[in-house]
Amino acid sequence: MKRLVVNGDDFGLSAEVNAGVVRAHREGILTSTSLMVAEAASREAAQLARENPALDVGLHVVVCKGRSVLAPDKLAGAVDSAGRFPENPVWAGMRWFFDARVRAALAAELRAQVERHLELVGRLDHIDGHLNFHVHPVIADIVVELAAEYKVGCIRIPREAVMTTLKLRRDHAPRKLVEAVIFRALSRRTRRMIRERGIRSTDWLFGLHQSGHLSEDYIVGVIERLGDGATELYFHPAADCGGTPPAPAAQSEVEILTSKRVRSALEAHGVRLTTFRDLASGAG
C-alpha cells in the first residue's frame, strides 16, 4: 500500500503561512502541518487548527532562524536580546556542537517548545525541525528523549532519494548532492535512535532537495515513482491575505497542493493520503 503524508512546514510563522496551510488542507491534499510555537501567528494557527480538526498539527522545533519560548536570560547566550536564535545555520550548527555550555539551555528551550505546543494544540503526534535541525547530533539527542517522554509517535527523518529528485529536476545538482551526504549521515543516526525507543517515521521523504523550487511537474513525477510504504512530502506554502505578499514560490506551492492534476495523479497511482497521527496509532 502506498501511503502519503503531505505536510506544510512553518505553521504559525505568519498570517500568510497560516492562510496557505489552511487553504491547502481544505481545498487540496495537505494532511498535516508543523507549528512554530514562538512565532507571531502561532496562536492564530492554533485557533485555525481547532477549526480544522482533521489537520494533524505537529511541532516544528526551532533552534535557528526563529524565536525562543524562554526569555533570553534563561538561554545562556543561545539567543540575542530579542530572543532570536542565530540566522546562519552553519554557524548555529557548529556552535551547538562545540559549545557544551549551551546544551542545557537548548534542552530547557526544546522542552518549553513541547509544552507550549501542548498548551496551544492539546496533543502532539509528530516532531520535525526548522531547517531540519532536529537531526543535528546535539538537538537530536534532546528531541528524541523528549519524544519518548511525551509519547510522541513520529519524528521526521529527512533522508531523500536524491537520484530520484535529480532524474526529475537536475537544477542545483551540486548543492543537492552535498545535502544528501550530510542528511544521509544525520538521518541514519536519528533513525537508529528513534527505532530503539519505538518511535516511527515514514519510509521515504521528498521536499528536502527541491525546497523552494517545487513545480507541479516535479510533484506529479514524485507521485508516479512512489513505492509501497509511507512517504512524507513536505512543502512551505503561504497565501496572500492582504498583508505583505509572500514569496512567489510559497504561493505557487498552494496552487500545487490544490491542483486537480496532482489529485488525479494520486488516484491514478493508488496513493492513499494519511497523517502522522494515523501512522503513530497504526491506523495509517
C-alpha positions in Angstrom: 0.0 0.0 0.0 1.3 3.5 -0.9 0.5 6.0 1.8 1.4 9.7 1.7 1.7 12.3 4.4 1.6 15.8 2.9 3.0 18.3 5.4 3.1 22.1 5.5 6.1 23.4 7.5 6.2 26.8 9.4 2.6 26.9 10.6 2.4 29.9 12.9 5.2 31.9 11.3 2.8 34.5 9.7 -0.8 35.0 8.8 0.3 34.3 5.2 1.7 30.9 6.0 -1.4 30.1 8.1 -3.6 31.0 5.2 -1.6 28.9 2.8 -1.7 25.8 5.1 -5.4 26.0 5.7 -6.3 26.6 2.1 -4.1 23.7 1.0 -5.8 21.5 3.6 -9.4 22.5 2.9 -9.1 22.6 -0.8 -6.2 20.3 -1.5 -4.1 17.4 -0.4 -2.3 18.7 2.6 -3.0 16.5 5.6 -0.5 17.6 8.3 1.4 20.7 9.3 4.1 21.6 11.9 3.8 24.6 14.2 6.5 27.2 15.2 5.2 27.8 18.7 7.0 31.0 19.5 6.3 32.9 16.3 3.9 35.9 16.0 1.0 34.0 14.3 1.2 30.8 16.5 -2.0 31.5 18.5 -3.9 32.2 15.3 -2.6 28.9 13.9 -3.8 27.1 17.0 -7.3 28.6 16.5 -7.3 27.5 12.9 -6.3 24.0 13.9 -9.3 23.9 16.2 -11.5 24.9 13.3 -10.0 22.2 11.1 -9.8 19.1 13.4 -8.7 16.8 10.5 -5.5 18.8 10.2 -2.8 16.9 12.1 -0.6 19.6 13.8 2.9 18.6 14.9 5.8 20.6 16.4 8.4 22.4 14.2 11.2 22.8 16.7 13.3 25.9 16.3 17.0 26.4 17.2 18.0 28.6 14.2 16.3 31.4 12.3 13.4 31.9 14.7 12.3 32.9 18.2 12.6 31.2 21.5 9.9 30.4 24.0 12.1 31.1 27.0 13.4 34.5 27.9 16.9 35.4 26.7 18.3 35.5 30.2 17.4 31.8 30.6 19.2 30.7 27.4 22.9 31.3 28.3 23.6 33.3 25.2 21.9 30.9 22.7 19.7 33.8 21.6 20.1 37.5 21.2 18.5 40.1 23.4 15.3 39.9 21.4 15.0 36.1 21.9 16.1 35.2 18.3 18.3 32.2 17.5 21.3 32.7 15.1 20.3 33.4 11.5 23.3 31.5 9.9 22.6 27.7 10.0 26.2 26.7 9.5 27.4 28.9 12.4 24.5 27.7 14.6 25.2 24.1 13.9 28.9 24.4 14.7 28.1 26.3 17.9 25.5 23.8 19.2 28.0 21.0 18.5 31.1 22.5 20.1 29.8 24.8 22.9 28.8 22.4 25.7 27.7 25.4 27.8 24.5 26.0 25.7 23.3 22.4 25.7 21.4 22.6 29.0 19.8 25.8 27.8 18.8 24.2 24.5 17.3 21.2 26.3 15.2 23.6 28.5 14.1 25.6 25.4 13.0 22.5 23.5 11.1 21.2 26.5 9.4 24.6 26.6 8.5 24.3 22.9 6.9 21.0 23.5 4.9 22.3 26.5 3.8 25.4 24.5 2.7 23.2 21.7 0.6 21.1 24.1 -0.9 24.3 25.6 -1.8 25.6 22.1 -2.9 22.4 20.3 -3.6 19.9 23.1 -1.8 16.9 21.6 1.4 16.1 19.8 1.9 13.2 17.4 4.9 14.3 15.3 8.0 16.4 15.5 10.2 17.9 12.8 12.6 20.8 12.8 13.1 24.2 11.2 15.8 23.7 8.5 15.6 20.0 9.7 17.8 21.0 12.7 16.1 18.2 14.7 18.6 15.7 13.3 21.7 17.8 14.3 23.5 15.4 16.7 23.1 17.6 19.8 19.5 18.6 19.0 18.5 15.0 18.0 19.6 13.7 21.4 17.3 16.2 23.1 14.4 15.8 20.7 14.3 12.0 20.8 14.4 11.9 24.6 11.6 14.4 24.8 9.6 12.5 22.2 9.9 9.3 24.2 9.0 11.1 27.4 5.9 12.8 25.9 4.9 9.7 23.9 5.2 11.4 20.5 4.6 8.8 17.9 6.6 10.1 14.9 9.7 12.1 14.0 10.7 13.2 10.5 13.7 11.5 9.0 15.0 13.9 6.3 16.6 11.4 4.0 15.6 11.8 0.4 16.2 9.6 -2.6 18.4 12.2 -4.2 18.8 10.3 -7.5 15.1 10.3 -8.0 14.9 14.0 -7.4 17.9 14.6 -9.9 16.1 12.5 -12.5 13.1 14.8 -12.2 15.0 18.1 -11.8 18.7 18.5 -12.4 18.9 22.1 -11.2 21.3 22.8 -8.2 22.8 19.3 -8.6 26.0 20.0 -6.6 24.0 21.5 -3.7 21.6 18.6 -3.7 24.4 16.0 -3.6 26.2 17.8 -0.7 22.9 17.9 1.2 22.3 14.3 0.5 25.6 13.3 2.1 25.0 15.4 5.2 21.4 14.4 5.8 22.0 10.8 5.0 24.6 10.6 7.8 22.5 12.6 10.3 19.3 10.7 9.4 20.9 7.3 9.8 21.9 8.1 13.4 18.5 9.6 14.2 16.5 6.7 12.7 18.5 4.3 14.8 17.7 6.3 17.9 14.0 6.5 17.3 13.7 2.8 16.5 15.3 2.0 19.8 12.5 4.0 21.5 9.6 2.7 19.4 9.1 6.0 17.6 8.1 5.8 14.0 8.9 7.8 10.8 7.9 7.4 7.2 9.9 5.1 4.9 10.6 7.8 2.4 10.7 11.5 2.1 10.6 14.2 -0.5 10.8 18.0 -0.2 14.3 18.4 1.1 16.4 18.9 -2.0 13.8 20.7 -4.1 12.7 23.0 -1.3 11.8 26.5 -2.7 11.9 25.2 -6.3 8.8 22.9 -6.4 6.7 22.6 -9.5 3.5 20.7 -10.4 5.5 18.5 -12.9 8.0 17.6 -10.1 5.3 16.6 -7.6 3.5 14.5 -10.2 6.8 12.9 -11.1 7.4 12.0 -7.4 3.9 10.6 -7.1 4.4 8.4 -10.1 7.5 7.0 -8.6 6.2 6.3 -5.0 6.8 2.8 -3.8 4.9 0.8 -1.2 5.1 2.0 2.4 4.7 5.5 3.9 6.2 8.6 2.3 6.3 12.2 3.6 6.1 15.0 1.0 6.6 18.4 2.6 6.0 22.0 1.5 6.3 25.6 2.7 3.0 27.1 1.4 1.8 30.7 2.0 -1.0 32.7 0.6 -1.6 36.4 0.0 -4.1 37.5 2.6 -3.9 41.3 2.3 -0.7 42.0 4.1 2.8 41.6 2.8 2.6 39.2 -0.2 4.6 36.0 0.4 7.3 34.8 -1.9 6.0 33.6 -5.3 7.4 30.1 -4.7 5.4 29.8 -1.5 2.2 31.0 -3.3 3.0 28.5 -6.1 3.1 25.7 -3.6 -0.5 26.4 -2.6 -1.5 26.1 -6.2 0.4 22.8 -6.5 -1.3 21.4 -3.3 -4.8 22.3 -4.6 -4.1 21.2 -8.2 -6.6 18.8 -9.8 -3.8 17.2 -11.8 -1.9 16.4 -8.6 -5.1 14.9 -7.0 -5.7 12.9 -10.2 -2.1 11.5 -10.1 -2.7 10.3 -6.5 -5.8 8.5 -7.6 -4.2 7.0 -10.8 -1.3 5.6 -8.8 -3.2 4.2 -5.9 -1.7 6.6 -3.3 -3.7 7.0 -0.1 -3.4 10.2 1.9 -2.7 9.8 5.6 -1.4 11.7 8.6 1.4 11.2 11.2 -1.4 10.8 13.8 -2.7 7.8 12.0 0.8 6.3 11.4 1.6 6.7 15.1 -1.6 4.9 16.1 -1.2 2.2 13.5 -4.3 3.3 11.6 -2.4 4.9 8.8 
